[in-house]
Structure formats: C-alpha cells, structure tokens
C-alpha cells in the first residue's frame, strides 16, 4: 500500500449530531481506521457542531464541503441568509454561530466543494450532491440518464456522493456510492449509515451503527418545538421509538 493505509471510513451528512458521530468513530477505531473520507455537511439541523469538528480533527481527513457548510460560511456575513436558514431548517445554524471560534471556521472553510482523491491504486471523485452540481440530489432510484451525467468526463474508479441521506452502491466503471448519513439517516432512524473502503481490494462495505436518539430528540423539542422534520428521521421505522 502506497502509504500503509489499508482501509478508510467514508462518512457523510453528520449534521452536528455528536452522539451519532461518537458511536461511528468508536466503531471505526475498533477497526483500526485512522483515515476518514468526509463528504460534507458537518453542521446544520442539530446542535453540537463544535464537538463534531473537534472529534473529526483527531483523524487524518480527506474532506469536502456540503451545502449546509457552505450556507454557514455565507451566513457569517449575511443576516438574510441566516434568517432564511432558520425558517427552513430550524436553529441548527444558530448553534454554529454560538459555538464556533476561529479554529472551527478555519477547519470548515479549508475544504473544497469537490475533489479527487487517490487511495492506493484507486482514483475517486468526491462530491456532496453531484460533480456537475453540488446541490443536486442523486437518489438510489435515479434514472440511468442522471447517473450517466454523474460519471460524465470522469475516467477514474469511483464517485462518492452524500446529500440524500440514503446509502447505495451502483456498480460500473466508475462505480457510484453514497454511504448514507451519520447524523440523520432517512431510511431508518437511530442507525448511523457509513461505509468502509478497503484500499487493498477496492471493496466497499456498508455499516450501520446504533446511536442514542433521546438526547438529540430532547434538544429538538427544546430548541425547535413543533418542527417534526428534525425529530421524525431519528426514530423512523424503529418500533417503540417513532414520533
């Protein structure tokens, strides 16, 4: 292996959910993983963005920005954007402004919107939404034409996306993969979705890691009462937990 790294964890859409991230990182450590590939949206929706950045800073990271990250950076100097975010998504962005210092802003701003990464013998394109549009949604059931647009002009081995919060792997050359969401998985609540990429073989293994939801739910009800869009994904399809 070129740099001795045998496997990496691929994470997306953490959304300031430190309980979910801590659970995932603990599992990654048990796998001996020291490098993370991060597909954006570290902030937004939930309420512990500083703790998320601090946790990620303990790893060797290859990272890009997501749309919520870009919104946060823009809203530093735009009160209208800040108010628009609150109206659409709730008070998650206010947590960023309350908690971030220079170190956290610097960490968030240093990452590009998209980039190519080389892992072993594999060249991989990283994008949050899509390579052609960082805000585009590429769902697992997207049309063949839309998937063709994702791969257009890229001759590498794989394209990794975030943004939708739904995991999938589409075979091909290049393959297309979304690890799902760590902080707000939308297919089943309370099970952080991520992936391990085996650098020696090119194999991708999806992982689901259970995380405690009651603390986050309590904060949602306290900070954003009545905003079901923040609570519902945390318990979706979990018997006895759905709200």
Backbone torsions as a table, in degrees:
resi	resn	phi	psi	omega
1	UNK	NA	137.9	-171.8
2	UNK	-56.3	-43.2	-178.4
3	UNK	-123.6	14.9	177.4
4	UNK	83.4	-4.4	180.0
5	UNK	-80.9	120.9	-177.6
6	UNK	-95.6	-29.4	178.6
7	UNK	-153.3	151.8	180.0
8	UNK	-129.2	153.4	173.1
9	UNK	-94.9	134.7	179.8
10	UNK	-111.0	116.6	-174.8
11	UNK	-124.7	145.9	176.2
12	UNK	-144.0	156.0	167.8
13	UNK	52.6	59.9	177.6
14	UNK	-75.8	-38.8	172.7
15	UNK	53.3	48.4	171.3
16	UNK	58.9	23.1	177.5
17	UNK	-97.4	89.0	-174.3
18	UNK	-69.9	-29.6	178.5
19	UNK	-63.3	-42.5	177.7
20	UNK	-67.1	-44.9	-178.2
21	UNK	-64.2	-43.4	179.7
22	UNK	-58.7	-40.3	179.2
23	UNK	-64.4	-42.6	179.6
24	UNK	-66.4	-45.9	-178.3
25	UNK	-65.7	-33.8	175.9
26	UNK	-63.1	-41.9	178.5
27	UNK	-68.1	-39.1	178.2
28	UNK	-61.4	-39.6	179.3
29	UNK	-64.6	-37.4	178.5
30	UNK	-65.3	-23.1	176.5
31	UNK	-85.6	-0.7	-178.7
32	UNK	75.5	21.8	-176.9
33	UNK	-85.4	130.3	179.5
34	UNK	-118.2	-12.2	-178.4
35	UNK	-118.5	136.3	177.6
36	UNK	-116.1	141.5	166.2
37	UNK	-108.1	122.0	-171.0
38	UNK	-116.3	124.9	-171.9
39	UNK	-104.5	21.8	169.2
40	UNK	98.1	169.9	-177.1
41	UNK	64.7	67.4	175.4
42	UNK	-83.4	-24.9	-175.6
43	UNK	-117.5	175.9	177.1
44	UNK	94.6	155.5	-178.7
45	UNK	69.3	-65.4	-172.3
46	UNK	-107.1	-163.8	-149.2
47	UNK	-128.5	10.7	179.7
48	UNK	-125.7	56.6	-176.7
49	UNK	-65.9	-37.0	-179.2
50	UNK	-65.4	-44.4	178.7
51	UNK	-61.6	-35.6	177.2
52	UNK	-62.9	-47.8	-179.8
53	UNK	-62.9	-42.1	179.1
54	UNK	-61.3	-41.8	-179.8
55	UNK	-65.5	-43.0	-179.5
56	UNK	-67.5	-31.0	-178.0
57	UNK	-66.7	-12.9	176.9
58	UNK	-81.4	-0.7	-179.0
59	UNK	-120.0	159.6	167.7
60	UNK	-75.7	116.4	-171.7
61	UNK	-119.8	137.3	165.3
62	UNK	-109.7	114.5	-165.9
63	UNK	-135.7	155.6	170.9
64	UNK	-132.6	169.1	177.0
65	UNK	-89.2	152.2	169.6
66	UNK	-108.2	178.9	-176.5
67	UNK	-66.0	-37.3	178.3
68	UNK	-68.2	-32.5	175.8
69	UNK	-65.8	-44.0	179.4
70	UNK	-66.3	-37.8	177.0
71	UNK	-62.9	-43.6	179.6
72	UNK	-61.2	-44.1	-180.0
73	UNK	-64.1	-40.5	179.1
74	UNK	-69.5	-37.0	-175.5
75	UNK	-71.8	-12.1	175.1
76	UNK	-56.3	-30.0	-175.2
77	UNK	-123.2	19.9	-174.7
78	UNK	-145.8	97.6	-178.0
79	UNK	-66.8	-29.5	178.5
80	UNK	-66.7	-42.3	177.4
81	UNK	-63.9	-36.2	179.5
82	UNK	-65.3	-44.2	178.8
83	UNK	-67.1	-39.3	179.0
84	UNK	-63.4	-37.6	178.2
85	UNK	-63.2	-46.7	-179.6
86	UNK	-58.9	-42.2	-178.0
87	UNK	-65.3	-32.6	-177.3
88	UNK	-90.7	-40.6	-168.9
89	UNK	-117.4	-14.0	-176.2
90	UNK	101.8	-162.3	-168.5
91	UNK	-93.0	13.3	179.5
92	UNK	-58.4	-36.1	179.6
93	UNK	-69.5	-32.4	177.2
94	UNK	-62.8	-33.5	176.2
95	UNK	-62.5	-35.8	176.7
96	UNK	-61.8	-48.6	-178.2
97	UNK	-68.0	-30.8	177.9
98	UNK	-71.6	-33.7	-168.5
99	UNK	-105.5	-28.0	-172.0
100	UNK	-74.7	137.7	166.5
101	UNK	-112.8	-169.2	-177.0
102	UNK	-58.5	-40.8	-176.7
103	UNK	-61.7	-42.3	-178.9
104	UNK	-70.8	-41.9	177.0
105	UNK	-62.6	-40.7	179.0
106	UNK	-62.9	-42.2	179.7
107	UNK	-61.7	-44.8	-177.2
108	UNK	-67.6	-38.7	-173.6
109	UNK	-80.2	-17.6	-174.2
110	UNK	-75.5	-16.1	-173.9
111	UNK	-89.0	143.0	178.0
112	UNK	-77.9	169.3	177.2
113	UNK	-71.6	-34.2	175.1
114	UNK	-151.5	163.3	179.4
115	UNK	-166.5	163.8	170.8
116	UNK	-102.4	142.9	178.4
117	UNK	-126.8	146.7	174.2
118	UNK	-112.5	118.8	177.6
119	UNK	-120.5	108.2	-173.9
120	UNK	61.0	-123.3	179.8
121	UNK	-96.3	12.1	-173.2
122	UNK	-112.1	132.5	174.6
123	UNK	-104.3	125.2	-170.3
124	UNK	-128.6	132.7	176.1
125	UNK	-94.9	129.8	-179.3
126	UNK	-108.9	127.9	177.0
127	UNK	-147.1	149.3	179.6
128	UNK	-79.8	-60.0	177.1
129	UNK	-87.5	-69.7	177.1
130	UNK	-156.1	156.7	178.1
131	UNK	-59.7	-30.1	-177.5
132	UNK	-88.3	-12.8	-179.2
133	UNK	-163.1	112.5	-176.1
134	UNK	-64.8	-13.5	179.0
135	UNK	-102.9	0.5	-178.3
136	UNK	-73.5	144.7	176.7
137	UNK	-100.4	123.6	176.4
138	UNK	-114.1	96.7	-177.3
139	UNK	-85.4	162.0	180.0
140	UNK	-57.7	-29.8	-178.3
141	UNK	-99.4	22.1	177.3
142	UNK	-61.0	157.3	-179.1
143	UNK	-70.4	158.3	176.0
144	UNK	-58.5	-36.2	179.2
145	UNK	-63.5	-40.8	-180.0
146	UNK	-67.5	-39.8	176.2
147	UNK	-64.6	-36.5	176.9
148	UNK	-61.7	-37.4	178.4
149	UNK	-66.3	-35.1	178.0
150	UNK	-59.8	-40.7	-174.7
151	UNK	-89.9	-7.1	-173.5
152	UNK	-56.7	126.8	175.2
153	UNK	80.9	2.7	-178.5
154	UNK	-111.5	124.4	-176.6
155	UNK	-108.1	13.7	179.4
156	UNK	-81.0	-161.8	-171.4
157	UNK	-95.7	-31.5	-174.5
158	UNK	-155.5	155.2	173.0
159	UNK	-125.9	127.3	-179.2
160	UNK	-113.5	130.7	-175.0
161	UNK	-126.0	161.0	171.3
162	UNK	-125.4	-141.4	165.0
163	UNK	83.0	-41.0	-174.8
164	UNK	-85.5	-22.5	-176.5
165	UNK	72.1	17.0	176.9
166	UNK	-121.7	126.7	-179.3
167	UNK	-80.6	145.3	170.4
168	UNK	-163.6	161.4	172.1
169	UNK	-136.7	119.6	179.1
170	UNK	-109.1	119.2	-177.9
171	UNK	-71.6	160.9	179.2
172	UNK	145.7	-174.0	179.2
173	UNK	-130.2	92.9	7.9
174	UNK	-84.0	160.1	170.5
175	UNK	-78.1	162.3	178.4
176	UNK	-128.3	129.4	-176.0
177	UNK	-135.1	140.4	168.8
178	UNK	-125.6	122.3	-177.8
179	UNK	-76.4	-3.6	-172.7
180	UNK	82.5	-169.5	-174.5
181	UNK	-108.9	135.7	172.5
182	UNK	-73.2	-50.1	-168.4
183	UNK	-91.3	-22.6	-179.8
184	UNK	-146.2	63.6	176.9
185	UNK	-60.7	133.7	-173.8
186	UNK	-104.2	-2.3	175.7
187	UNK	-90.8	-37.0	177.8
188	UNK	-151.4	127.8	-172.1
189	UNK	-74.9	151.8	173.5
190	UNK	74.1	6.2	177.7
191	UNK	-122.2	96.2	179.4
192	UNK	-57.5	134.7	-177.6
193	UNK	-109.2	128.5	179.8
194	UNK	-156.3	-176.5	-176.9
195	UNK	-143.9	154.9	171.3
196	UNK	-113.9	126.5	175.9
197	UNK	-103.2	122.4	179.2
198	UNK	-88.4	109.0	-170.6
199	UNK	-67.6	-29.2	-177.2
200	UNK	-75.3	-31.4	-175.4
201	UNK	-112.5	-16.2	-175.4
202	UNK	79.3	10.2	-179.2
203	UNK	-82.5	137.9	175.0
204	UNK	-108.5	128.6	178.5
205	UNK	-119.8	121.0	178.2
206	UNK	-77.8	145.5	178.5
207	UNK	-129.3	148.4	171.5
208	UNK	-127.0	127.4	-176.0
209	UNK	-124.1	121.5	-179.6
210	UNK	-71.0	139.9	176.8
211	UNK	-135.2	153.8	-179.4
212	UNK	-72.5	132.5	-176.4
213	UNK	-105.1	-15.6	-170.4
214	UNK	-66.8	-36.3	178.3
215	UNK	-65.0	-43.5	179.0
216	UNK	-66.8	-41.1	177.9
217	UNK	-60.2	-41.8	179.6
218	UNK	-62.8	-40.8	178.6
219	UNK	-67.3	-38.0	176.7
220	UNK	-60.1	-44.2	-178.0
221	UNK	-69.3	-31.1	179.7
222	UNK	-77.7	-45.1	-173.2
223	UNK	-88.1	-33.8	-175.4
224	UNK	-132.1	60.8	-176.7
225	UNK	-60.5	136.0	177.9
226	UNK	84.9	-4.2	-179.0
227	UNK	-92.1	86.2	-175.4
228	UNK	-61.5	-27.8	-177.4
229	UNK	-62.2	-20.6	177.3
230	UNK	-88.9	-34.7	-177.5
231	UNK	-82.1	-44.8	-170.3
232	UNK	-57.4	-43.2	-178.2
233	UNK	-63.5	-22.9	-176.5
234	UNK	-72.3	-21.0	-176.5
235	UNK	-124.8	5.2	-174.0
236	UNK	-56.6	129.8	176.6
237	UNK	64.0	20.3	175.8
238	UNK	-107.4	108.9	-174.8
239	UNK	-56.8	128.8	178.7
240	UNK	85.4	-6.0	-177.7
241	UNK	-114.5	-20.9	-170.7
242	UNK	-59.8	137.7	178.9
243	UNK	-116.9	NA	NA
